[in-house]
Amino acid sequence: MKTTLRWVGCCGAVCAGALGWGSCVPQPQAPVNNAAISQQIYADQVQLAREALSRQEWLAARSHLTDVVEALGPSDPLGAEARADLAQIAFELGDYNVAAQTAAQVPAGSPFSVQALESQGLAQLFSCDFEHATQTFYQLAQADAARGRVWLGVSFAWTGASGNAERELGAVTDQFGGSEHGPNARFYLAQLALWSRRPGPAQRYLQALNQGTPDYLQTLDTRAQNWLTRHTHLMRAYFTFDTLARLGRLTRASSVAAQDHNADTALQLLQQSPGACAEQVQRLAQARASGASERDAFAQANRDQDGDGIPDGQDRCPAEAETRNGLADEDGCPEATAAIDLDGSQIRIRTGFGIVFPPGGDNVLDDSRPVVDQLVGLLSSPQYSWIRRIRLDGHTDDVGEDAANMDLSQRRVTRVAAMLVSRGVDRGRLNTSFYGEGRPIDPSQSEDARARNRRVEIFIVDPPMFGGVRITQ
């Protein structure tokens, strides 16, 4: 009688005595999951890139991510994360085209879409592609209101849409003042006030900034010096140093000369390689060369305390800014009946007035008459003959289909343009744009919000304005 024995040996196989000593039966082993191994390798590469990013080692981070992007599509979570990181790296290295293109590959529903939208919008902004930057920042604001509205404010401020800039930046300080974005908004509000020659508000924003974030300006100065050293973000570096110098004049800081020198250096580097911003750089250089005395005037905060450009000695209302709308613009006083006001490159429709339409319709209602009348008067005034062309932007609320709202916004601005032409405005001075529901100023869905979003905005596009500078000759 043969006894059956079981003995484990034979390099991990089971040897059955019934089959005879030395006969081995291989045991099935789990197949190697190459896909899982590869995924873990890619995850490790992304993690290494993240660690390099935290140390601002951009080239090292990029090398870790290249293989991941080549292997994984944007629909893969790791592929989306790698693309968002690569877009940030390209932006930090100043390769704005690559940054915008790479960020655009990240799917809208990805957890990394906010990061990608910010990189894309900033790359467009720093490339002076203001139309696309604004659109991207509106999308960003839908996902992250504070972050998106800060950059919307910056984009509006740079291009002279002062009213919209103050609206967006003010909303951040009011609603998100305690967040990481609050100090940024206060700094850019101070910058905007300085550009519009309003030293009083600039000082108030500066005081709030110093109280809430005492080290903000020093940290920003260090960052701007880093940009200058690396020859990246030179436009932002220029505006940062210029603003720090102007603020220094208000506070009589000893660093004004150094900040002015840094601003000049950034501008010189921009002139050597202006890229897509050649027109804007030329305008800044012209203003910088002729504006030294104007910059020094900010040190005298009481010279024009309301910032309306009329010296206090000649201003009948020295504490209230003149409403610039073609009606008694030299007395220094606001007009209670003013429907519009010239603010930078924006012809702002004042609170309580508007260009209004029936729901779903494009007929301009009679309540719009004050705005239309004063706009015609402004464009007909010899004092404002320097305004060569304006743009009318049409917007709707979110009620209805996207395509229908786009068509409605187009029909409405076309109607307004036709009305102005019928009143004697040269058609060649009018441009129109339309955005449907895509650019809400209040993303909530209350009736008041929808009423605010149904609007027409008016901008001076020729002569253009950039960074608080308009060259009209």
ZIBELLIN-V540549 format. One record per run of one state. SS is the DSSP state (a for helix, b for strand, c for the rest). FROM is the first residue (numbers start at 1). LEN is the number of residues. If there is no record, write none. Layout:
((SS,FROM,LEN) (SS,FROM,LEN))
This chain:
((c,1,5) (b,6,4) (c,10,3) (b,13,4) (a,17,3) (c,20,4) (b,24,2) (c,26,8) (a,34,21) (c,55,3) (a,58,14) (c,72,5) (a,77,16) (c,93,3) (a,96,8) (c,104,9) (a,113,14) (c,127,3) (a,130,14) (c,144,1) (a,145,14) (c,159,2) (b,161,1) (a,162,15) (c,177,3) (a,180,16) (c,196,3) (a,199,14) (c,213,3) (a,216,15) (c,231,3) (a,234,18) (c,252,4) (a,256,17) (c,273,2) (a,275,16) (c,291,1) (a,292,8) (c,300,12) (a,312,3) (c,315,25) (b,340,5) (c,345,1) (b,346,4) (c,350,7) (b,357,1) (c,358,6) (b,364,1) (c,365,1) (a,366,15) (c,381,1) (a,382,3) (c,385,4) (b,389,7) (c,396,6) (a,402,21) (c,423,4) (a,427,3) (b,430,5) (c,435,12) (a,447,7) (c,454,1) (b,455,8) (c,463,2) (b,465,2) (c,467,2) (b,469,2) (c,471,3))
